[in-house]
Amino acid sequence: MLASRHWMLVICITMLNIALTYPAFAKSAILEQLKFDTNPAPDVAPVKITATLYLPQSDKSVAAMVIINSSGGVLDQIEGHYARSISQNGIAALVVDSFRPRKVLNTNENQELVNSWVMENDAFAALAELKKDKRIDPTRIGIMGVSKGGLVAQNSAMMVRRELRRTGSLAFALHVPIVPDCVGQFRNAATTGRPIFYMVAELDDLTPAKPCVEYADRMKAAGNSRVSIKIYPGQHHAWELSGPVIHMKKSENYSACAAMIEDNGDRTMKANNKSIGGWNVGKWMKQNCITRGAHVGGGTEKQKKQATDDLIAFLKQNGF
């Protein structure tokens, strides 16, 4: 749920800096462009997904992380940063672009342009693709993402999603949702039981931290003891974007749409206990609870390094 316009100049400068230092980075990872079909689940139109694989040089098969893009699309300061950091630690990273194959630049002002369900099926298609690659250890493939990508990383752990996706027992080895939307929670909080590490921001007014704490507790109560969460003090949404805090006035904001999601997709709204049919949820929320505006960025290099170090530590602790 990030806006790209305000950061276009910053991103261009960042990409230039990376290009100037790229020869050193090239020694630690090989970049490959992949293309594969999305998972053919209900309400998912056929499309070829594009993705960039950061592959560390290794004589053995390596672990891998699927990185799902945020609402701002694939940004070098976010997805690129995490992919480089992960690959420099001997773990492959596959950055999935769910937007450009669908001719969408970003979904900041309209999240329905590419919904999280579609992106979730892209993620499982990426998982299946990596499992076929002999350079990747098929038992050590995780998923992560920031904001909308974090929502996908979160939802991909939920057991209630399996039957609808038609992906059988296919599962990620671990999940890292970074500032995901936790206000809409599945009533059935059972997960695959794999480790989940929530990374959330204390001052986030787009995807607040408190609902994620509550969701993590519900997942633990449902049987997954390997759910952990860290709240980064003084941080806003998208701390990866260094510089001043930006007020994105037009960004869709779902933080007032707290609800329980039933097994059939209907939502029971927390504010009034009203039940909304799954087919009508988007329209109802736009009329009744979605607002506009959020604060993003404001991160520092020190904070970014701390969060990245925490991510790498979590991966290493879990055998990646």
QUIURMO-V99398 format. One record per residue. N is the residue number from 1. RES is the residue in one letter. PSI is psi in whole degrees, 0 to 359 (* if undefined). OMEGA is omega in radians with two decimals (NA if undefined). NEAR is the number of other C-alpha atoms within 8 Angstrom. Layout:
BEGIN
n->N res->RES psi->PSI omega->OMEGA near->NEAR
n->N res->RES psi->PSI omega->OMEGA near->NEAR
END
This chain:
BEGIN
n->1 res->M psi->55 omega->-3.02 near->12
n->2 res->L psi->145 omega->3.11 near->10
n->3 res->A psi->137 omega->-3.09 near->12
n->4 res->S psi->336 omega->-3.04 near->9
n->5 res->R psi->313 omega->-3.06 near->5
n->6 res->H psi->341 omega->-3.06 near->6
n->7 res->W psi->8 omega->-3.05 near->8
n->8 res->M psi->314 omega->-3.13 near->8
n->9 res->L psi->317 omega->3.14 near->7
n->10 res->V psi->317 omega->-3.12 near->7
n->11 res->I psi->317 omega->-3.14 near->11
n->12 res->C psi->317 omega->3.12 near->8
n->13 res->I psi->318 omega->3.12 near->8
n->14 res->T psi->315 omega->3.14 near->10
n->15 res->M psi->324 omega->3.10 near->9
n->16 res->L psi->316 omega->3.12 near->8
n->17 res->N psi->320 omega->3.12 near->8
n->18 res->I psi->320 omega->3.14 near->8
n->19 res->A psi->323 omega->-3.13 near->7
n->20 res->L psi->330 omega->-3.12 near->7
n->21 res->T psi->5 omega->-3.01 near->8
n->22 res->Y psi->323 omega->-3.13 near->8
n->23 res->P psi->321 omega->3.13 near->7
n->24 res->A psi->320 omega->-3.14 near->7
n->25 res->F psi->325 omega->-3.09 near->8
n->26 res->A psi->336 omega->-3.13 near->8
n->27 res->K psi->336 omega->-3.05 near->8
n->28 res->S psi->343 omega->-3.11 near->10
n->29 res->A psi->147 omega->3.05 near->12
n->30 res->I psi->133 omega->3.13 near->11
n->31 res->L psi->131 omega->3.11 near->8
n->32 res->E psi->145 omega->3.08 near->8
n->33 res->Q psi->127 omega->-3.14 near->8
n->34 res->L psi->155 omega->3.06 near->8
n->35 res->K psi->131 omega->-3.09 near->8
n->36 res->F psi->160 omega->3.13 near->10
n->37 res->D psi->144 omega->3.02 near->10
n->38 res->T psi->167 omega->3.13 near->13
n->39 res->N psi->129 omega->-3.06 near->10
n->40 res->P psi->68 omega->3.12 near->9
n->41 res->A psi->167 omega->3.09 near->9
n->42 res->P psi->140 omega->3.11 near->6
n->43 res->D psi->22 omega->3.06 near->5
n->44 res->V psi->109 omega->-3.11 near->9
n->45 res->A psi->142 omega->3.13 near->5
n->46 res->P psi->136 omega->3.11 near->7
n->47 res->V psi->150 omega->3.04 near->8
n->48 res->K psi->119 omega->-3.14 near->9
n->49 res->I psi->140 omega->3.08 near->13
n->50 res->T psi->147 omega->-3.11 near->12
n->51 res->A psi->153 omega->3.11 near->11
n->52 res->T psi->124 omega->3.13 near->11
n->53 res->L psi->123 omega->3.01 near->13
n->54 res->Y psi->108 omega->-3.02 near->14
n->55 res->L psi->114 omega->3.10 near->12
n->56 res->P psi->147 omega->3.07 near->13
n->57 res->Q psi->124 omega->-3.08 near->9
n->58 res->S psi->147 omega->3.08 near->7
n->59 res->D psi->348 omega->-3.12 near->4
n->60 res->K psi->164 omega->3.05 near->5
n->61 res->S psi->146 omega->-3.05 near->9
n->62 res->V psi->159 omega->3.00 near->14
n->63 res->A psi->165 omega->-3.11 near->14
n->64 res->A psi->152 omega->3.03 near->14
n->65 res->M psi->129 omega->2.98 near->12
n->66 res->V psi->126 omega->-3.12 near->15
n->67 res->I psi->117 omega->-3.12 near->14
n->68 res->I psi->136 omega->-3.04 near->19
n->69 res->N psi->157 omega->3.10 near->17
n->70 res->S psi->183 omega->3.14 near->14
n->71 res->S psi->341 omega->3.10 near->14
n->72 res->G psi->3 omega->-3.05 near->14
n->73 res->G psi->188 omega->3.12 near->13
n->74 res->V psi->113 omega->-3.14 near->12
n->75 res->L psi->138 omega->-3.09 near->10
n->76 res->D psi->325 omega->-3.12 near->10
n->77 res->Q psi->344 omega->-3.12 near->10
n->78 res->I psi->280 omega->-3.09 near->11
n->79 res->E psi->320 omega->3.12 near->14
n->80 res->G psi->318 omega->3.13 near->11
n->81 res->H psi->311 omega->-3.10 near->9
n->82 res->Y psi->323 omega->3.13 near->9
n->83 res->A psi->316 omega->3.12 near->14
n->84 res->R psi->316 omega->-3.11 near->10
n->85 res->S psi->318 omega->-3.14 near->9
n->86 res->I psi->313 omega->-3.09 near->12
n->87 res->S psi->328 omega->3.09 near->15
n->88 res->Q psi->346 omega->3.07 near->10
n->89 res->N psi->20 omega->3.02 near->7
n->90 res->G psi->15 omega->-3.14 near->11
n->91 res->I psi->132 omega->3.12 near->14
n->92 res->A psi->153 omega->3.10 near->16
n->93 res->A psi->129 omega->3.10 near->15
n->94 res->L psi->108 omega->3.14 near->14
n->95 res->V psi->113 omega->-3.09 near->15
n->96 res->V psi->130 omega->3.09 near->16
n->97 res->D psi->103 omega->-3.13 near->13
n->98 res->S psi->350 omega->-3.00 near->14
n->99 res->F psi->305 omega->-3.02 near->11
n->100 res->R psi->321 omega->3.08 near->8
n->101 res->P psi->339 omega->3.12 near->11
n->102 res->R psi->13 omega->3.09 near->8
n->103 res->K psi->41 omega->3.10 near->6
n->104 res->V psi->135 omega->3.12 near->10
n->105 res->L psi->315 omega->3.10 near->8
n->106 res->N psi->168 omega->-3.14 near->10
n->107 res->T psi->23 omega->-3.06 near->14
n->108 res->N psi->317 omega->-3.04 near->13
n->109 res->E psi->352 omega->3.10 near->7
n->110 res->N psi->96 omega->-3.05 near->8
n->111 res->Q psi->347 omega->-3.12 near->10
n->112 res->E psi->352 omega->3.11 near->7
n->113 res->L psi->318 omega->2.99 near->7
n->114 res->V psi->108 omega->-3.05 near->12
n->115 res->N psi->166 omega->-3.06 near->8
n->116 res->S psi->333 omega->3.10 near->10
n->117 res->W psi->316 omega->3.10 near->7
n->118 res->V psi->317 omega->-3.12 near->10
n->119 res->M psi->326 omega->3.09 near->12
n->120 res->E psi->320 omega->3.11 near->12
n->121 res->N psi->330 omega->2.98 near->14
n->122 res->D psi->319 omega->-3.11 near->14
n->123 res->A psi->318 omega->-3.13 near->13
n->124 res->F psi->331 omega->3.02 near->12
n->125 res->A psi->321 omega->3.10 near->12
n->126 res->A psi->319 omega->3.10 near->13
n->127 res->L psi->314 omega->3.13 near->11
n->128 res->A psi->322 omega->3.14 near->9
n->129 res->E psi->316 omega->-3.14 near->9
n->130 res->L psi->325 omega->3.14 near->10
n->131 res->K psi->339 omega->3.12 near->10
n->132 res->K psi->348 omega->-3.08 near->7
n->133 res->D psi->116 omega->-3.08 near->7
n->134 res->K psi->345 omega->3.11 near->7
n->135 res->R psi->349 omega->-3.11 near->7
n->136 res->I psi->135 omega->3.06 near->12
n->137 res->D psi->114 omega->-3.05 near->12
n->138 res->P psi->344 omega->-3.14 near->9
n->139 res->T psi->354 omega->-3.08 near->6
n->140 res->R psi->66 omega->3.08 near->12
n->141 res->I psi->117 omega->-3.13 near->15
n->142 res->G psi->182 omega->-3.13 near->11
n->143 res->I psi->144 omega->3.09 near->15
n->144 res->M psi->166 omega->3.07 near->15
n->145 res->G psi->160 omega->3.12 near->18
n->146 res->V psi->136 omega->3.06 near->16
n->147 res->S psi->248 omega->-3.14 near->17
n->148 res->K psi->323 omega->3.04 near->14
n->149 res->G psi->328 omega->3.07 near->18
n->150 res->G psi->324 omega->3.07 near->18
n->151 res->L psi->319 omega->3.10 near->15
n->152 res->V psi->317 omega->3.11 near->16
n->153 res->A psi->325 omega->3.11 near->16
n->154 res->Q psi->307 omega->-3.06 near->12
n->155 res->N psi->332 omega->-3.13 near->9
n->156 res->S psi->349 omega->3.11 near->10
n->157 res->A psi->348 omega->-2.99 near->13
n->158 res->M psi->129 omega->-3.12 near->12
n->159 res->M psi->329 omega->-3.09 near->9
n->160 res->V psi->344 omega->-3.10 near->9
n->161 res->R psi->341 omega->-2.96 near->9
n->162 res->R psi->311 omega->-3.06 near->11
n->163 res->E psi->319 omega->-3.13 near->8
n->164 res->L psi->323 omega->3.14 near->8
n->165 res->R psi->332 omega->-3.09 near->11
n->166 res->R psi->40 omega->3.13 near->7
n->167 res->T psi->10 omega->3.08 near->8
n->168 res->G psi->227 omega->-3.09 near->6
n->169 res->S psi->5 omega->3.14 near->5
n->170 res->L psi->126 omega->-3.06 near->7
n->171 res->A psi->150 omega->3.04 near->7
n->172 res->F psi->152 omega->-3.11 near->13
n->173 res->A psi->335 omega->3.07 near->11
n->174 res->L psi->168 omega->-3.03 near->10
n->175 res->H psi->136 omega->3.08 near->15
n->176 res->V psi->91 omega->3.05 near->14
n->177 res->P psi->121 omega->3.12 near->19
n->178 res->I psi->123 omega->-3.05 near->13
n->179 res->V psi->54 omega->3.14 near->16
n->180 res->P psi->166 omega->3.02 near->15
n->181 res->D psi->115 omega->-3.14 near->13
n->182 res->C psi->7 omega->-3.10 near->11
n->183 res->V psi->334 omega->3.00 near->13
n->184 res->G psi->110 omega->-3.05 near->10
n->185 res->Q psi->138 omega->3.05 near->11
n->186 res->F psi->131 omega->3.12 near->9
n->187 res->R psi->322 omega->3.04 near->8
n->188 res->N psi->101 omega->-3.02 near->7
n->189 res->A psi->14 omega->3.12 near->12
n->190 res->A psi->135 omega->3.13 near->12
n->191 res->T psi->180 omega->3.09 near->12
n->192 res->T psi->349 omega->-3.12 near->9
n->193 res->G psi->358 omega->3.13 near->10
n->194 res->R psi->157 omega->-3.11 near->12
n->195 res->P psi->139 omega->3.10 near->11
n->196 res->I psi->129 omega->3.12 near->11
n->197 res->F psi->107 omega->3.09 near->12
n->198 res->Y psi->133 omega->3.05 near->13
n->199 res->M psi->110 omega->-3.02 near->13
n->200 res->V psi->164 omega->-3.02 near->15
n->201 res->A psi->133 omega->-3.08 near->15
n->202 res->E psi->320 omega->-3.02 near->12
n->203 res->L psi->16 omega->-3.09 near->11
n->204 res->D psi->118 omega->3.10 near->14
n->205 res->D psi->11 omega->3.07 near->10
n->206 res->L psi->308 omega->3.05 near->11
n->207 res->T psi->85 omega->-2.99 near->14
n->208 res->P psi->152 omega->-3.08 near->16
n->209 res->A psi->321 omega->-3.02 near->13
n->210 res->K psi->314 omega->3.11 near->6
n->211 res->P psi->329 omega->3.12 near->9
n->212 res->C psi->323 omega->3.06 near->14
n->213 res->V psi->315 omega->3.13 near->9
n->214 res->E psi->318 omega->-3.12 near->8
n->215 res->Y psi->317 omega->3.11 near->11
n->216 res->A psi->319 omega->3.11 near->11
n->217 res->D psi->321 omega->3.13 near->8
n->218 res->R psi->322 omega->3.09 near->9
n->219 res->M psi->320 omega->3.09 near->13
n->220 res->K psi->316 omega->3.14 near->11
n->221 res->A psi->334 omega->3.14 near->7
n->222 res->A psi->2 omega->3.01 near->9
n->223 res->G psi->357 omega->-3.14 near->9
n->224 res->N psi->102 omega->-3.13 near->14
n->225 res->S psi->354 omega->-3.06 near->6
n->226 res->R psi->36 omega->3.06 near->9
n->227 res->V psi->126 omega->3.12 near->12
n->228 res->S psi->161 omega->-3.10 near->8
n->229 res->I psi->143 omega->3.05 near->10
n->230 res->K psi->129 omega->3.09 near->8
n->231 res->I psi->124 omega->-3.12 near->9
n->232 res->Y psi->112 omega->-3.05 near->9
n->233 res->P psi->142 omega->3.07 near->7
n->234 res->G psi->8 omega->-3.07 near->7
n->235 res->Q psi->149 omega->3.07 near->12
n->236 res->H psi->177 omega->3.06 near->16
n->237 res->H psi->139 omega->3.10 near->15
n->238 res->A psi->56 omega->3.12 near->12
n->239 res->W psi->347 omega->3.12 near->14
n->240 res->E psi->338 omega->3.13 near->10
n->241 res->L psi->101 omega->-3.10 near->11
n->242 res->S psi->157 omega->-3.10 near->10
n->243 res->G psi->198 omega->-3.10 near->8
n->244 res->P psi->156 omega->3.01 near->7
n->245 res->V psi->131 omega->-3.11 near->10
n->246 res->I psi->133 omega->3.05 near->8
n->247 res->H psi->110 omega->3.13 near->8
n->248 res->M psi->96 omega->-2.96 near->10
n->249 res->K psi->332 omega->-3.03 near->7
n->250 res->K psi->358 omega->-3.11 near->8
n->251 res->S psi->135 omega->3.05 near->14
n->252 res->E psi->134 omega->-3.09 near->13
n->253 res->N psi->117 omega->-3.08 near->11
n->254 res->Y psi->10 omega->-2.99 near->11
n->255 res->S psi->342 omega->3.11 near->12
n->256 res->A psi->11 omega->-3.07 near->9
n->257 res->C psi->37 omega->-3.11 near->12
n->258 res->A psi->133 omega->-3.09 near->11
n->259 res->A psi->159 omega->2.94 near->11
n->260 res->M psi->131 omega->3.14 near->12
n->261 res->I psi->119 omega->-3.11 near->12
n->262 res->E psi->167 omega->-3.09 near->11
n->263 res->D psi->331 omega->-3.11 near->9
n->264 res->N psi->4 omega->3.11 near->5
n->265 res->G psi->347 omega->3.08 near->8
n->266 res->D psi->156 omega->3.11 near->13
n->267 res->R psi->134 omega->3.02 near->13
n->268 res->T psi->110 omega->-3.03 near->12
n->269 res->M psi->133 omega->-3.08 near->13
n->270 res->K psi->325 omega->-3.04 near->10
n->271 res->A psi->322 omega->-3.05 near->6
n->272 res->N psi->7 omega->-3.13 near->5
n->273 res->N psi->23 omega->-3.13 near->7
n->274 res->K psi->136 omega->3.11 near->8
n->275 res->S psi->126 omega->-3.13 near->8
n->276 res->I psi->126 omega->3.13 near->11
n->277 res->G psi->141 omega->-3.09 near->9
n->278 res->G psi->326 omega->-3.13 near->9
n->279 res->W psi->345 omega->-3.04 near->6
n->280 res->N psi->5 omega->-3.02 near->8
n->281 res->V psi->310 omega->-3.08 near->11
n->282 res->G psi->311 omega->-3.13 near->8
n->283 res->K psi->316 omega->-3.11 near->7
n->284 res->W psi->315 omega->-3.11 near->9
n->285 res->M psi->320 omega->3.11 near->10
n->286 res->K psi->326 omega->-3.10 near->9
n->287 res->Q psi->337 omega->-2.94 near->7
n->288 res->N psi->335 omega->-3.05 near->6
n->289 res->C psi->341 omega->3.13 near->9
n->290 res->I psi->134 omega->3.09 near->13
n->291 res->T psi->183 omega->3.13 near->9
n->292 res->R psi->138 omega->3.05 near->9
n->293 res->G psi->142 omega->3.09 near->11
n->294 res->A psi->161 omega->3.11 near->11
n->295 res->H psi->133 omega->-3.11 near->13
n->296 res->V psi->162 omega->3.07 near->15
n->297 res->G psi->209 omega->-3.12 near->15
n->298 res->G psi->10 omega->-3.11 near->13
n->299 res->G psi->165 omega->3.07 near->16
n->300 res->T psi->161 omega->3.11 near->10
n->301 res->E psi->326 omega->3.11 near->7
n->302 res->K psi->315 omega->3.13 near->6
n->303 res->Q psi->317 omega->-3.12 near->9
n->304 res->K psi->318 omega->3.12 near->11
n->305 res->K psi->318 omega->3.14 near->8
n->306 res->Q psi->313 omega->3.14 near->8
n->307 res->A psi->319 omega->3.14 near->9
n->308 res->T psi->319 omega->3.09 near->10
n->309 res->D psi->321 omega->3.10 near->8
n->310 res->D psi->319 omega->3.11 near->8
n->311 res->L psi->310 omega->-3.13 near->8
n->312 res->I psi->320 omega->3.13 near->10
n->313 res->A psi->318 omega->3.11 near->8
n->314 res->F psi->316 omega->3.13 near->9
n->315 res->L psi->315 omega->-3.13 near->9
n->316 res->K psi->320 omega->3.13 near->8
n->317 res->Q psi->337 omega->-3.11 near->7
n->318 res->N psi->25 omega->2.98 near->7
n->319 res->G psi->15 omega->3.10 near->6
n->320 res->F psi->* omega->NA near->10
END
